[in-house]
Amino acid sequence: MGTLNPKRLDSYDYALPKEQIALYPLPNKQEAKLLVYEKSSEKIIHSSFRHFVSWIPKDTLILCNDTRVLKARFYAQKPQTQIQREVLYHEHLDDVYFLAQIRKKVSAGDSFCLPYGYQLKIVELFDSGLRKMCILDSRGNQIQQNTFLELLEKIGEMPIPPYLKRKSEEIDSNEYQSVFAKNIGAVAAPTASLHFSQEDFSELQQCFEIAFVTLHIGAGTFMNVESEYITEHIMHKERFFISKQTLQKINDYKHILPIGTTAMRVLEEWARSQKTQGQTQLFLNPQNPPLKTQMLLTNFHLPKSSLFMLVSALVGLEQIHRIYAEAIQYNYRFYSYGDGMLIL
């Protein structure tokens, strides 16, 4: 790679052998590799999640995102045909209407059949590719959000990332959900959280203070950054919440370890705006580095992604390329079901 320019998109590119994309999780989470990077010494250490707890400094607050992933991908059938259309739910606009993506061309007013006598109705099309929709019951009445979410649990699939290039399977219902998932609303998992079994997380709770924030991850997390200059990129909006108890802990602790980029973004949103709930569009990158975060547990992210830019902001652009090159050399598994990196 030539000279790196933190303003330019092509400086965040790297080549990854496709066989290092983890298509499935490991059967034993403790066997996942853990690359430990010490910022002060610029040292890279190769470890495993079996030893994760031993790497964390004493008197550290562990900050977790407790969002729960919806079964947001479902299929609607075109009337009087066998043609199925894939739909990916994004978020509700109010108690009836919601935004979603649907495969192939549709028009406002189109209706599609769903199981249990329900109908999906296309209400409005947007230039972004999103569609405003609602669900009708067998009597033609619009259903409320709570009823829709219950329906998703019956007919939906886990919205595993598109780069896995496979359909959701039974294993994903458990593995693409953290053991501390609580508040439903995400359409993608906070993947650093997936490294913990219930036993692992119980051990973590015995050793450290744990606090929870909520950030409902949207489908925009999979959007590519396409602007030649990254500062021109417009970040997607995501809803977040910090409880009074968590805020007190954040103020009490000097050392905070976010479990994943989403927990980190909530922490950094608060550090900037002092808001404890609302929507965030915070785009962390070397041009907009973190104010509060010193440590992070995260996975290995896609090239040219906003998440790769986030970790670049924490360790530096040259160092992140060095770290990723060594991870590739040591055959680390990448992306959502892959190995992890602990930045200290």
C-alpha positions as CSV (number, residue, x, y, z in Angstrom):
1,M,0.0,0.0,0.0
2,G,1.2,3.5,-0.8
3,T,1.1,6.5,1.5
4,L,-1.8,6.4,3.8
5,N,-4.1,9.5,4.0
6,P,-6.6,9.3,6.8
7,K,-9.0,11.5,4.8
8,R,-9.2,9.2,1.8
9,L,-11.4,6.1,1.6
10,D,-8.8,4.0,-0.2
11,S,-6.5,4.3,2.8
12,Y,-8.9,2.0,4.6
13,D,-8.7,-0.9,2.1
14,Y,-7.0,-4.2,2.6
15,A,-7.0,-7.6,1.0
16,L,-8.5,-10.5,2.9
17,P,-8.4,-14.1,1.6
18,K,-12.0,-15.2,1.4
19,E,-11.3,-18.5,3.4
20,Q,-10.6,-16.3,6.4
21,I,-14.2,-15.0,6.5
22,A,-15.9,-17.0,9.4
23,L,-19.1,-18.4,8.0
24,Y,-20.1,-20.1,11.3
25,P,-19.1,-19.6,14.9
26,L,-16.7,-22.0,16.7
27,P,-18.4,-24.7,18.8
28,N,-16.2,-23.6,21.8
29,K,-16.2,-19.9,22.2
30,Q,-13.0,-20.0,24.4
31,E,-11.0,-21.4,21.5
32,A,-11.5,-18.2,19.5
33,K,-8.2,-16.3,18.9
34,L,-7.7,-13.0,20.7
35,L,-5.2,-10.5,19.3
36,V,-4.1,-8.2,22.1
37,Y,-2.7,-4.8,21.1
38,E,-1.0,-2.7,23.7
39,K,-1.1,0.9,22.5
40,S,1.7,2.2,24.8
41,S,4.3,-0.3,23.5
42,E,2.7,-1.0,20.1
43,K,3.1,-4.6,20.9
44,I,0.9,-7.4,19.4
45,I,0.3,-10.5,21.5
46,H,-1.5,-13.6,20.3
47,S,-3.8,-15.1,22.9
48,S,-7.3,-16.7,23.1
49,F,-10.6,-15.9,24.7
50,R,-9.8,-18.6,27.3
51,H,-7.5,-15.9,28.8
52,F,-9.6,-12.9,28.1
53,V,-10.3,-12.0,31.8
54,S,-6.6,-12.0,32.7
55,W,-5.8,-9.3,30.2
56,I,-8.2,-6.7,31.6
57,P,-6.7,-4.2,34.0
58,K,-8.1,-4.1,37.6
59,D,-10.8,-1.5,38.4
60,T,-12.2,-1.6,34.9
61,L,-15.9,-1.1,34.1
62,I,-17.1,-3.5,31.4
63,L,-19.7,-1.7,29.2
64,C,-22.0,-4.0,27.2
65,N,-24.8,-3.3,24.7
66,D,-27.9,-5.3,25.7
67,T,-29.8,-4.8,22.5
68,R,-31.7,-7.9,21.3
69,V,-31.8,-8.9,17.6
70,L,-35.1,-9.2,15.9
71,K,-35.9,-11.9,13.5
72,A,-36.0,-9.1,11.0
73,R,-35.7,-11.0,7.7
74,F,-38.9,-12.6,6.4
75,Y,-40.6,-13.6,3.1
76,A,-43.7,-12.3,1.4
77,Q,-45.5,-14.0,-1.5
78,K,-46.8,-12.3,-4.5
79,P,-50.5,-13.1,-4.8
80,Q,-51.5,-15.9,-7.2
81,T,-47.9,-16.9,-7.7
82,Q,-45.2,-18.9,-5.9
83,I,-42.8,-16.0,-6.1
84,Q,-41.3,-15.1,-2.7
85,R,-39.9,-11.7,-2.0
86,E,-37.3,-11.2,0.8
87,V,-38.0,-8.4,3.2
88,L,-35.6,-6.9,5.7
89,Y,-37.3,-4.9,8.5
90,H,-35.5,-1.7,9.6
91,E,-37.6,0.3,12.1
92,H,-41.1,1.5,12.9
93,L,-42.0,5.1,12.0
94,D,-45.0,5.0,14.4
95,D,-47.2,2.3,15.9
96,V,-48.4,1.1,12.5
97,Y,-46.0,2.0,9.7
98,F,-42.4,0.8,9.3
99,L,-39.5,1.0,7.0
100,A,-38.0,-2.1,5.3
101,Q,-36.2,-3.2,2.2
102,I,-37.8,-5.6,-0.3
103,R,-36.1,-7.4,-3.1
104,K,-36.9,-6.5,-6.6
105,K,-39.2,-3.7,-8.0
106,V,-42.5,-2.9,-6.2
107,S,-45.0,-0.1,-6.5
108,A,-47.0,1.9,-3.9
109,G,-50.2,0.0,-3.3
110,D,-48.8,-3.5,-3.9
111,S,-49.8,-6.2,-1.5
112,F,-48.1,-9.5,-0.6
113,C,-49.3,-12.6,1.3
114,L,-47.8,-13.6,4.6
115,P,-48.4,-16.7,6.8
116,Y,-51.3,-16.8,9.2
117,G,-53.6,-14.8,6.9
118,Y,-51.6,-11.5,7.1
119,Q,-50.8,-9.2,4.3
120,L,-47.9,-6.9,3.6
121,K,-48.8,-3.6,2.0
122,I,-46.4,-1.2,0.3
123,V,-47.4,2.4,1.2
124,E,-44.6,4.6,-0.2
125,L,-41.2,4.3,-1.9
126,F,-38.1,6.3,-1.0
127,D,-35.0,7.1,-3.0
128,S,-32.9,5.5,-0.3
129,G,-34.3,2.1,-1.4
130,L,-36.4,1.8,1.8
131,R,-40.1,1.3,1.5
132,K,-42.8,2.4,3.9
133,M,-45.0,-0.6,4.7
134,C,-47.7,-1.8,7.0
135,I,-49.3,-5.2,7.9
136,L,-53.0,-6.0,7.6
137,D,-54.7,-8.9,9.4
138,S,-57.2,-11.3,7.9
139,R,-60.0,-8.7,8.3
140,G,-58.0,-6.0,6.5
141,N,-57.1,-4.0,9.7
142,Q,-53.7,-2.5,10.3
143,I,-51.8,-4.3,13.1
144,Q,-49.9,-2.5,15.8
145,Q,-46.2,-2.6,16.4
146,N,-46.3,-5.1,19.3
147,T,-48.4,-7.5,17.2
148,F,-46.0,-7.2,14.3
149,L,-43.0,-8.0,16.5
150,E,-44.8,-11.1,17.8
151,L,-45.4,-12.1,14.2
152,L,-41.8,-11.6,13.3
153,E,-40.8,-14.1,16.0
154,K,-43.0,-16.7,14.2
155,I,-42.2,-16.0,10.5
156,G,-38.9,-14.2,10.6
157,E,-35.2,-15.3,10.4
158,M,-32.2,-14.0,12.1
159,P,-30.8,-11.2,9.8
160,I,-27.2,-12.6,9.5
161,P,-24.8,-10.4,7.5
162,P,-25.1,-10.4,3.7
163,Y,-21.3,-11.2,3.3
164,L,-21.9,-14.7,4.8
165,K,-23.7,-15.5,1.5
166,R,-25.9,-18.1,3.1
167,K,-29.4,-18.3,4.5
168,S,-30.1,-18.1,8.2
169,E,-30.0,-21.6,9.9
170,E,-31.2,-22.9,13.2
171,I,-27.7,-22.4,14.8
172,D,-28.0,-18.6,14.1
173,S,-31.0,-18.2,16.3
174,N,-28.8,-18.8,19.4
175,E,-25.4,-17.8,18.1
176,Y,-26.3,-14.5,16.5
177,Q,-27.7,-13.3,19.9
178,S,-25.6,-12.3,22.9
179,V,-26.2,-14.1,26.2
180,F,-27.2,-10.7,27.8
181,A,-29.5,-9.5,25.0
182,K,-32.5,-7.9,26.6
183,N,-34.0,-4.9,24.8
184,I,-35.4,-5.9,21.5
185,G,-34.9,-3.6,18.5
186,A,-31.7,-4.5,16.6
187,V,-31.4,-5.9,13.1
188,A,-27.8,-6.8,13.5
189,A,-25.9,-8.2,16.5
190,P,-23.3,-6.4,18.5
191,T,-20.8,-9.1,17.4
192,A,-18.0,-8.6,20.0
193,S,-20.7,-9.8,22.5
194,L,-21.1,-13.1,20.7
195,H,-17.7,-14.3,22.1
196,F,-19.2,-15.0,25.5
197,S,-21.1,-18.1,26.6
198,Q,-23.3,-17.8,29.7
199,E,-20.5,-19.4,31.7
200,D,-17.9,-16.9,30.3
201,F,-20.1,-13.9,31.1
202,S,-20.8,-15.2,34.6
203,E,-17.0,-15.3,35.2
204,L,-16.7,-11.8,33.9
205,Q,-19.4,-10.6,36.3
206,Q,-17.5,-12.2,39.2
207,C,-14.3,-10.3,38.3
208,F,-15.5,-6.9,37.2
209,E,-18.3,-4.4,37.5
210,I,-20.7,-4.7,34.5
211,A,-22.9,-1.9,33.1
212,F,-25.3,-2.0,30.2
213,V,-26.2,0.5,27.5
214,T,-28.6,0.0,24.6
215,L,-27.9,0.8,21.0
216,H,-30.3,-0.7,18.5
217,I,-28.1,-1.6,15.5
218,G,-29.7,-0.8,12.2
219,A,-29.2,-2.3,8.8
220,G,-27.1,0.7,7.9
221,T,-24.2,-0.9,9.8
222,F,-23.7,-3.0,6.6
223,M,-23.7,0.1,4.3
224,N,-20.4,0.7,2.5
225,V,-18.7,4.1,2.9
226,E,-18.6,5.3,-0.7
227,S,-17.4,8.9,-0.4
228,E,-13.8,9.4,-1.8
229,Y,-13.2,11.6,1.3
230,I,-14.5,9.9,4.4
231,T,-15.6,13.2,6.1
232,E,-18.3,13.4,3.4
233,H,-19.9,10.1,4.6
234,I,-23.3,10.5,6.2
235,M,-23.7,8.0,9.0
236,H,-27.0,6.2,9.6
237,K,-29.1,7.0,12.7
238,E,-29.4,4.5,15.5
239,R,-31.4,4.7,18.8
240,F,-29.6,4.5,22.1
241,F,-30.3,4.6,25.8
242,I,-28.2,5.0,29.0
243,S,-29.8,4.3,32.3
244,K,-29.2,6.4,35.4
245,Q,-27.4,3.5,37.1
246,T,-25.1,3.0,34.1
247,L,-24.4,6.7,33.9
248,Q,-23.4,6.7,37.5
249,K,-20.9,3.9,36.9
250,I,-19.5,5.7,33.8
251,N,-18.8,8.7,36.0
252,D,-17.3,6.6,38.8
253,Y,-14.8,4.6,36.7
254,K,-11.7,5.9,35.1
255,H,-11.1,2.8,33.1
256,I,-13.9,1.6,30.9
257,L,-13.8,-1.3,28.4
258,P,-16.6,-1.3,25.8
259,I,-17.6,-4.7,24.6
260,G,-17.8,-3.8,20.9
261,T,-18.0,-0.7,18.7
262,T,-21.7,-0.1,19.5
263,A,-21.1,0.2,23.2
264,M,-18.2,2.5,22.4
265,R,-20.3,4.7,20.2
266,V,-22.9,5.2,23.0
267,L,-20.1,6.1,25.4
268,E,-18.6,8.5,22.9
269,E,-22.0,10.0,22.0
270,W,-22.6,10.8,25.7
271,A,-19.0,12.2,26.0
272,R,-19.9,14.7,23.3
273,S,-23.6,15.5,23.8
274,Q,-24.3,14.5,27.4
275,K,-27.5,12.9,26.0
276,T,-28.7,9.6,27.6
277,Q,-31.2,8.7,25.0
278,G,-32.2,9.6,21.4
279,Q,-30.6,8.9,18.1
280,T,-26.9,9.0,17.3
281,Q,-25.1,9.4,13.9
282,L,-21.7,9.5,15.5
283,F,-19.0,8.6,12.9
284,L,-15.7,7.9,14.7
285,N,-12.6,8.0,12.5
286,P,-9.1,9.4,12.6
287,Q,-10.6,12.9,11.8
288,N,-13.0,12.5,14.7
289,P,-11.3,10.4,17.3
290,P,-12.7,9.1,20.6
291,L,-12.8,11.4,23.6
292,K,-13.5,8.9,26.4
293,T,-12.5,5.4,25.1
294,Q,-9.1,4.0,25.8
295,M,-9.8,0.3,25.5
296,L,-12.0,-1.8,23.3
297,L,-12.9,-5.4,22.6
298,T,-13.9,-5.8,18.9
299,N,-13.9,-8.1,16.0
300,F,-12.1,-7.8,12.7
301,H,-14.0,-5.5,10.3
302,L,-14.7,-5.2,6.6
303,P,-12.3,-3.0,4.5
304,K,-13.5,0.5,3.8
305,S,-16.2,0.1,6.5
306,S,-17.1,2.7,9.1
307,L,-16.1,0.2,11.8
308,F,-12.6,-0.3,10.4
309,M,-12.4,3.5,10.5
310,L,-13.5,3.5,14.1
311,V,-10.7,1.2,15.2
312,S,-8.3,3.2,13.1
313,A,-9.2,6.2,15.2
314,L,-8.3,4.3,18.4
315,V,-4.9,2.9,17.4
316,G,-3.9,4.9,14.3
317,L,-4.1,4.1,10.6
318,E,-0.7,2.7,10.1
319,Q,-1.0,0.5,13.2
320,I,-4.4,-0.9,12.3
321,H,-3.0,-2.0,8.9
322,R,0.0,-3.6,10.7
323,I,-2.4,-5.4,13.1
324,Y,-4.7,-6.6,10.4
325,A,-1.8,-7.8,8.3
326,E,-0.5,-9.9,11.2
327,A,-4.0,-11.2,11.9
328,I,-4.2,-12.4,8.3
329,Q,-0.7,-13.9,8.5
330,Y,-1.7,-15.8,11.7
331,N,-4.9,-17.1,10.0
332,Y,-7.4,-15.2,12.2
333,R,-11.1,-15.6,11.4
334,F,-12.7,-12.3,10.3
335,Y,-16.0,-10.6,10.7
336,S,-19.1,-11.3,12.8
337,Y,-18.5,-14.9,13.7
338,G,-14.7,-14.5,13.7
339,D,-11.9,-14.0,16.2
340,G,-11.5,-10.9,18.4
341,M,-9.1,-8.1,19.1
342,L,-8.5,-6.4,22.5
343,I,-7.1,-2.9,22.4
344,L,-5.4,-1.9,25.7
